[in-house]
Every structure is written in structure tokens, then in C-alpha cells.
Amino acid sequence: MNIAVVGSGYVGLVTGAVFADLGNDVICVDTQVEKIEALVAGRMPLYEPGLEEMVARNVADGRLGFTTDVAPAARRSVIIFITVGTPAKDDGRADLAAVEDVARQIGQAMERYTVVVNKSTVPVGTGDLVREVIERHQPSPVPFDVVSNPEFLREGSAIEDTLRPDRIVIGAPTQQVAMTLLELYAPLERPMIITDVHSAEMIKYASNAFLATKISFVNSIANLCELAGADISHVTRGMGLDPRIGPAFLQAGLGYGGSCFPKDADSLIHTAAAFGYDFALLQAVVDVNRERVSHLVRTIEKTLAPLDNRVVAVLGLAFKPNTDDMREAKSIEIIERLVAGGASVRAYAATSDAAFLASVSSICWPGPDTGWAAPICVPGAIAARSAAIVRRNPADAALAPDGPTKIATGV
């Protein structure tokens, strides 16, 4: 099939590369000229295990291309995926400006029947909005359908999650329209759920909100364990062996971060309010998550007080392992608070990528007391006398027997 993927971030680039690898003819679109130029030159704008090799292979085979122009990509394609970002506004609502802009350009370019697929994480009812925007901007009426096909990718294992997903959700107006997506996904031989557009949109938000709830719940239990003298690692093991609960997302730590859970939880709370429902449970989940950094810093301060002239190593900067994504990364807030308290920080980044280290340096604290270490050599971490492990990471191996004392962990 001829496919266009509009938005070449984590979701879009992985989606395009995988569909090309399955034998489809894919064009990835993005408005950022620098990003497309880098991709054409074979440079990845993000880190994801296995992605660079998959992109290079399919570009070489002529199945994957890149452009900044939506119109020609839309005209050549029978399926158009919308995979642009939907960041949170100040009030918690999802910002759908990019989705609307793509829908406008698709409407202006459309010349034949096309299936437009919302893969961006969007509130319930966005499929209706996309349909309205496309219809309003068509020069002349052309038939099309809008489908919701939410993604469930985890950064760090996005290719595996795309090739072997737990489930494929297809929200379509009719069974006939759904068959187009079924044909596209058939080679994966994975469970598929066919439903209406609104239900598919809700499945994505409900899934992320439930996982966020599980994380905040176990962190609340961890707080209670500290007060009661119980071992949270034993408690979660005992809980996780119950098949009704399971071990996933039961690791007490700094809470959730990244580009999905924080904004999706806020957006679902706002969506509920728009329908007149007070989602108090999910609001409590957000409040517990927000408090986790303060709790960890208080633990560090209690152990090291006073922080003046203390050198603390922070092992792990991105919000989770196997990614360079700093969005909603807890490490930033931790380092800010440690520095404000008088400590010097030496941070370990499990990547030697110059662009990543430059981006981190620009939002952190350059100077003689802050060191950035490459994955193989960690002089910054070794030089510190105390370590705060922000996320589980091969950097833990840097803690030699006579090295720093681990005083707190956020994982």
C-alpha cells in the first residue's frame, strides 16, 4: 500500500519504518526542515534501539522516503496516518492545533477516496473534529473516512511494540473501512479489536490513566512501608504474583514521566470535566506523582544534611532507560533542588550523543561542579561521594565497592 505518515517523531518515524519493513511504500512527512534533512542524510533525530538500522535498510530499498510537503504525500497515498504531537496546554487540555493543521492540508490536497487515521493521542471526539476540518477545506467534495488507531508504544522498545503489539485497536465508522486497516496489519498476526471511533479514542486514554494509577498506588504503598518498617520490594513481589494484579508497573520510585502519562492523565481529567464528571481518583494519581520528587529530595537531605559542599552523583537523566527523551524527566527537578540546597551535582548520561548532552547542558547547570560522563567512562559519578539513582541503568555498575554510597533511588 501507499502510505503517508504525517509527523516524524517517535510514533511517526517508528510507524513509517515498520510499515515500510513490511513491504509498503511509505513517505514520512514533517514540517521541521532540519529533521527531514537529517533523515534524508541518514541521521536519526531521536534514539530508539534498532530504528536507525531499520530506516537505513528501507531507504536503501526504496520503500521509505521523507518530505516536508503534505500535499504530494497525501495525493499518492490510500492511507494517511496523523502522528503529530498533542502537548498539554496550561489548563491540561490537549493542544490539537497540529492535528487540525494536518487535517486542513489533507483536505486541500485530497483528490480521491482516502482513509485518514488518527494515531496521535487525542481526546474523545477528535475524529469528528478531523472530519469537519477536512470537509471544510476540500476544494470539491471527495469521499474519505476517519479512523482511530491509537498507538501503545513504549519508548526504548517501540519497534518491538509495533511489530508484536499486545493488541491493535481500530475505531472505524463501518466494518468495510476497518477492513482497510485489517489488511495493513494482517502480516503482524496480532489480536485486533474493532470498535467505533469514540471508543478507540477512549481506550488509549483509559489505558494510560490506569497504568499511571498503578504507579501512584505503589508509590503510596511505598510511603506507608517506610513509616511501618515494611520492605516495599517484598510487598510488590507478593502483590505481583497475583495474576489479577501482575508485576508490571509495580516498581516504587519517582513516578511516571515522559511525553505520554503526564499529559494524558491531565487531558483525561479535563475531558471528564467537560462532560460534567469529577475524576477525583485520577486527580489524586496526579497529585501523588507530583509529590515524588519532593519525597526523594527530603530523603537525601535527611541523610546528607547539610547539603553545603556535598557532591552528589545523579545516575540517569532521561525519563526512562534506552531513550534520550528528557520530557518530564524527574532528574531535572531533582538536580534543581539539590543545587538550590547547596550541593554540587555530577550527572551521568547513558549516552555519548553530543546533541543530547548539549540539550541537557542547556537546561541544567554548566560549570566546574557539574560533570557529564560518557557511557564507558564515568569520572563524574566516581568523583562523587553519594549517589542518587534516578532510574535503573547500566550506570549502576559505576558504584565500585570503595565508590559513592547509594543514599536514594528513584526507580
PESUL-V101986 format. One record per residue. N is the residue number from 1. PHI is phi in degrees with one decimal (none if undefined). PSI is psi in radians with two decimals (NA if undefined). NEAR is the number of other C-alpha atoms within 8 Angstrom. Layout:
BEGIN
n=(N N)
phi=(PHI PHI)
psi=(PSI PSI)
near=(NEAR NEAR)
END
This chain:
BEGIN
n=(1 2 3 4 5 6 7 8 9 10 11 12 13 14 15 16 17 18 19 20 21 22 23 24 25 26 27 28 29 30 31 32 33 34 35 36 37 38 39 40 41 42 43 44 45 46 47 48 49 50 51 52 53 54 55 56 57 58 59 60 61 62 63 64 65 66 67 68 69 70 71 72 73 74 75 76 77 78 79 80 81 82 83 84 85 86 87 88 89 90 91 92 93 94 95 96 97 98 99 100 101 102 103 104 105 106 107 108 109 110 111 112 113 114 115 116 117 118 119 120 121 122 123 124 125 126 127 128 129 130 131 132 133 134 135 136 137 138 139 140 141 142 143 144 145 146 147 148 149 150 151 152 153 154 155 156 157 158 159 160 161 162 163 164 165 166 167 168 169 170 171 172 173 174 175 176 177 178 179 180 181 182 183 184 185 186 187 188 189 190 191 192 193 194 195 196 197 198 199 200 201 202 203 204 205 206 207 208 209 210 211 212 213 214 215 216 217 218 219 220 221 222 223 224 225 226 227 228 229 230 231 232 233 234 235 236 237 238 239 240 241 242 243 244 245 246 247 248 249 250 251 252 253 254 255 256 257 258 259 260 261 262 263 264 265 266 267 268 269 270 271 272 273 274 275 276 277 278 279 280 281 282 283 284 285 286 287 288 289 290 291 292 293 294 295 296 297 298 299 300 301 302 303 304 305 306 307 308 309 310 311 312 313 314 315 316 317 318 319 320 321 322 323 324 325 326 327 328 329 330 331 332 333 334 335 336 337 338 339 340 341 342 343 344 345 346 347 348 349 350 351 352 353 354 355 356 357 358 359 360 361 362 363 364 365 366 367 368 369 370 371 372 373 374 375 376 377 378 379 380 381 382 383 384 385 386 387 388 389 390 391 392 393 394 395 396 397 398 399 400 401 402 403 404 405 406 407 408 409 410 411)
phi=(none -87.2 -129.4 -114.6 -122.7 -98.8 114.3 -113.6 -88.9 -55.0 -67.6 -65.0 -68.6 -65.7 -59.7 -62.9 -64.6 -67.7 -63.6 -65.3 -64.6 -84.7 105.2 -86.5 -98.3 -119.3 -121.9 -97.9 -118.7 -155.1 -79.5 -80.5 -59.9 -61.4 -64.8 -66.6 -62.2 -65.0 -64.3 -62.1 -83.8 89.0 -102.6 -83.9 -81.7 -153.6 -105.4 -151.1 -51.5 85.0 -70.8 -58.6 -66.3 -66.8 -62.8 -59.9 -63.3 -80.2 -65.1 -62.6 -84.7 80.9 -98.2 -135.8 -137.1 -138.0 -155.6 -101.8 -106.8 -68.1 -56.5 -64.3 -64.9 -68.3 -66.7 -87.1 -109.7 -93.5 -131.2 -120.7 -94.1 -98.1 -131.0 -82.9 -73.2 -130.3 -65.0 -79.2 -78.9 -60.1 -91.2 97.2 -69.5 -74.5 -84.1 -99.3 -59.5 -67.6 -62.0 -63.4 -65.0 -64.3 -60.0 -60.9 -66.8 -64.3 -59.8 -67.5 -95.6 -62.8 -123.1 -149.2 -57.1 -140.6 -99.7 -101.3 -113.5 -81.5 -108.3 -64.5 -78.4 -137.5 -66.3 -58.6 103.0 -67.9 -58.4 -64.3 -63.4 -60.7 -60.2 -63.2 -66.5 -62.6 -60.5 -67.6 -106.0 -72.8 -60.4 -145.7 -60.2 -131.2 -67.8 -162.3 -133.4 -111.9 -121.9 -104.1 -137.2 -61.9 -97.3 -130.5 -83.5 -109.4 -59.2 100.7 -142.4 -66.1 -67.1 -59.6 -67.5 -78.5 -78.1 -132.3 -70.8 -61.9 -157.3 -117.0 -101.8 -126.3 -102.8 -132.4 -70.8 -142.8 -63.5 -63.1 -65.7 -59.6 -61.9 -62.2 -72.8 -60.0 -63.5 -65.2 -89.0 -52.5 -60.3 -76.5 52.8 -118.3 -59.7 -123.2 -115.4 -102.1 -148.3 -83.7 -63.6 -61.3 -66.4 -63.2 -61.9 -70.6 -57.0 -63.2 -64.8 -64.1 -64.4 -66.6 -65.9 -66.7 -64.7 -62.3 -62.9 -62.3 -65.8 -66.4 -63.2 -68.1 -69.4 -67.7 -63.8 -62.1 -58.9 -66.8 -61.3 -60.3 -73.4 -93.7 79.5 -93.5 -98.5 -62.4 -66.3 -72.1 -63.0 -68.9 -64.6 -64.3 -70.7 -66.9 -74.9 -76.1 -61.8 -73.6 -106.6 78.8 -83.7 -65.9 62.4 -111.2 -92.6 -65.1 178.6 -83.5 93.0 -90.4 -146.2 85.5 -91.8 -111.5 -55.4 -58.9 -73.0 -70.0 -63.9 -61.6 -65.4 -68.2 -60.9 -67.5 -61.5 -60.2 -62.2 -63.7 -94.1 86.7 -111.7 -88.3 -85.1 -63.5 -60.7 -68.4 -63.1 -65.0 -59.2 -64.3 -64.7 -63.2 -64.0 -65.1 -85.8 -63.7 -63.2 -58.3 -63.9 -66.4 -64.8 -61.6 -64.2 -63.6 -62.1 -64.3 -78.5 -104.7 -49.0 -79.8 -79.8 -54.4 68.8 -82.4 -112.2 -116.5 -91.8 -109.5 -98.7 105.7 -115.8 -64.0 -71.0 -158.7 -65.3 60.8 -150.8 -111.6 -81.1 -101.2 -66.5 55.9 -74.2 -67.5 -58.3 -62.8 -65.4 -62.6 -63.8 -56.0 -72.0 -64.6 -64.7 -62.2 -82.9 105.3 -81.8 -98.3 -121.3 -119.5 -109.4 -110.7 -110.4 -80.5 -156.4 -105.3 -64.1 -63.4 -64.6 -65.2 -63.3 -66.3 -67.1 -68.9 -60.1 -70.7 -110.4 -109.3 -129.5 -67.9 144.0 -66.4 -93.7 -119.3 -116.2 -110.3 -115.3 -78.2 -60.3 -86.8 -112.9 -123.4 -61.9 -61.6 -68.9 -65.5 -69.9 -78.4 -102.4 -141.3 -128.9 -110.4 -86.0 -77.6 -150.5 -61.3 -166.7 -56.5 -62.3 -55.4 -65.3 -71.4 -80.6 -70.6 -53.0 -103.0 -90.7 -66.0 -91.5 -77.8 -102.9 -160.0 -134.9 -108.1 -118.8)
psi=(2.62 2.13 2.44 2.41 1.94 1.94 1.92 0.80 -2.65 -0.94 -0.85 -0.80 -0.72 -0.78 -0.83 -0.76 -0.74 -0.78 -0.64 -0.70 -0.43 0.04 0.08 2.81 1.91 2.40 2.17 2.36 2.49 2.54 -0.28 1.88 -0.73 -0.68 -0.80 -0.69 -0.69 -0.76 -0.72 -0.59 -0.01 0.23 2.31 2.36 -0.04 2.86 2.23 2.14 2.20 -0.18 -0.77 -0.75 -0.71 -0.73 -0.84 -0.72 -0.75 -0.50 -0.77 -0.59 -0.04 0.24 -0.13 2.24 3.02 2.53 2.84 -0.01 1.98 -0.71 -0.99 -0.59 -0.69 -0.71 -0.54 -0.11 2.54 -0.36 2.30 2.09 2.30 2.01 0.62 2.89 2.62 1.20 2.81 2.41 3.05 -0.53 0.09 -0.24 2.63 2.31 1.93 0.27 -0.74 -0.68 -0.79 -0.68 -0.73 -0.76 -0.70 -0.82 -0.62 -0.78 -0.74 -0.50 -0.34 2.26 -0.23 2.99 2.31 2.54 2.07 2.14 2.08 1.93 -0.23 2.63 2.03 2.69 2.79 2.30 -0.12 -0.56 -0.68 -0.70 -0.78 -0.76 -0.80 -0.73 -0.75 -0.83 -0.69 -0.49 0.08 2.26 -0.64 2.65 2.21 2.30 2.54 2.90 2.63 2.26 2.55 2.18 1.30 2.61 2.65 0.79 2.54 2.18 2.36 -0.37 0.58 -0.67 -0.79 -0.74 -0.50 -0.68 -0.57 1.09 2.68 -0.68 2.72 2.07 2.21 1.95 1.93 2.68 -0.48 2.81 -0.61 -0.73 -0.72 -0.55 -0.52 -0.76 -0.62 -0.72 -0.70 -0.71 -0.14 -0.70 -0.37 -0.43 0.91 2.80 2.37 2.43 2.08 2.17 -3.01 2.94 -0.81 -0.72 -0.69 -0.73 -0.70 -0.60 -0.74 -0.89 -0.73 -0.66 -0.86 -0.66 -0.65 -0.75 -0.69 -0.67 -0.73 -0.70 -0.84 -0.58 -0.84 -0.54 -0.58 -0.69 -0.65 -0.72 -0.77 -0.65 -0.71 -0.71 -0.59 -0.11 0.37 2.78 1.94 -0.56 -0.63 -0.66 -0.82 -0.57 -0.76 -0.62 -0.79 -0.38 -0.22 2.04 -0.36 -0.33 -0.96 2.72 -0.28 2.43 0.49 0.37 1.96 2.51 -2.46 -0.03 -3.02 2.64 -2.68 -2.93 -0.11 -1.16 -0.84 -0.87 -0.58 -0.67 -0.81 -0.74 -0.68 -0.64 -0.76 -0.71 -0.76 -0.77 -0.64 -0.49 0.11 0.29 2.26 1.80 1.21 -0.62 -0.85 -0.58 -0.67 -0.66 -0.79 -0.73 -0.73 -0.74 -0.68 -0.47 -0.18 -0.71 -0.77 -0.69 -0.76 -0.75 -0.67 -0.66 -0.74 -0.81 -0.67 -0.64 -0.67 -0.13 2.38 2.74 -0.25 2.27 0.13 2.51 2.07 2.29 2.31 1.96 1.91 2.12 -0.78 2.87 -0.29 2.88 2.81 0.54 2.81 0.37 2.10 0.09 2.21 0.53 2.23 -0.40 -0.63 -0.86 -0.66 -0.84 -0.72 -0.78 -0.65 -0.78 -0.72 -0.52 -0.02 -0.05 2.71 2.53 2.35 2.09 2.51 2.17 2.18 0.80 2.58 0.19 2.11 -0.69 -0.69 -0.84 -0.62 -0.71 -0.65 -0.76 -0.58 -0.38 0.00 -2.44 1.53 2.66 3.08 -0.35 -0.01 2.10 2.46 2.25 2.53 2.87 -0.58 -0.66 2.15 1.02 -0.58 -0.80 -0.72 -0.60 -0.36 2.73 -0.13 2.57 2.32 1.92 1.90 -0.66 2.59 2.36 2.62 -0.27 -0.36 -0.50 -0.29 -0.24 1.48 2.81 -0.63 0.31 -2.67 2.74 2.25 1.98 -0.31 2.63 2.46 0.26 NA)
near=(8 10 14 15 17 15 14 13 9 8 10 15 12 12 10 14 14 12 11 13 10 7 7 11 12 15 13 16 16 13 7 7 8 6 9 13 8 11 11 9 6 8 8 8 7 7 9 12 9 7 11 11 7 11 10 9 8 13 10 7 7 8 13 15 10 10 11 10 9 12 11 8 12 12 10 8 12 10 12 14 12 15 14 12 9 13 8 12 8 5 5 11 11 12 9 9 7 10 12 11 8 11 12 11 12 12 14 11 11 13 6 8 9 12 12 12 12 14 11 11 13 9 12 10 8 8 13 7 9 12 11 8 12 14 9 7 10 12 6 4 6 9 7 9 10 13 15 15 13 13 9 7 9 7 9 9 11 11 11 8 12 11 8 8 10 7 8 10 12 17 16 14 11 6 7 6 11 14 8 8 9 8 7 8 8 8 6 7 6 10 7 8 8 9 10 10 13 10 10 15 17 10 8 12 13 8 8 12 13 8 9 12 10 10 14 13 9 12 13 9 9 10 8 8 11 9 7 6 6 8 8 10 7 7 9 12 9 8 10 12 9 8 6 4 8 9 10 6 7 10 10 12 9 13 10 9 12 13 8 8 12 12 12 12 14 12 13 11 13 10 11 11 10 7 6 6 7 7 9 6 6 11 9 8 12 12 8 11 11 7 8 11 11 7 8 12 11 8 9 12 10 7 7 8 8 6 11 8 7 11 11 13 17 16 16 16 16 13 15 8 10 10 11 9 9 10 9 9 13 12 12 9 9 10 11 9 9 13 10 7 8 10 13 12 14 15 15 17 14 12 8 10 6 6 6 10 11 8 8 9 9 8 6 9 7 8 5 5 8 12 11 10 14 11 10 4 6 11 8 14 16 12 7 13 12 11 15 14 15 14 13 10 9 6 12 9 6 9 11 7 4 5 10 13 8 9 9 10 11 11 10)
END
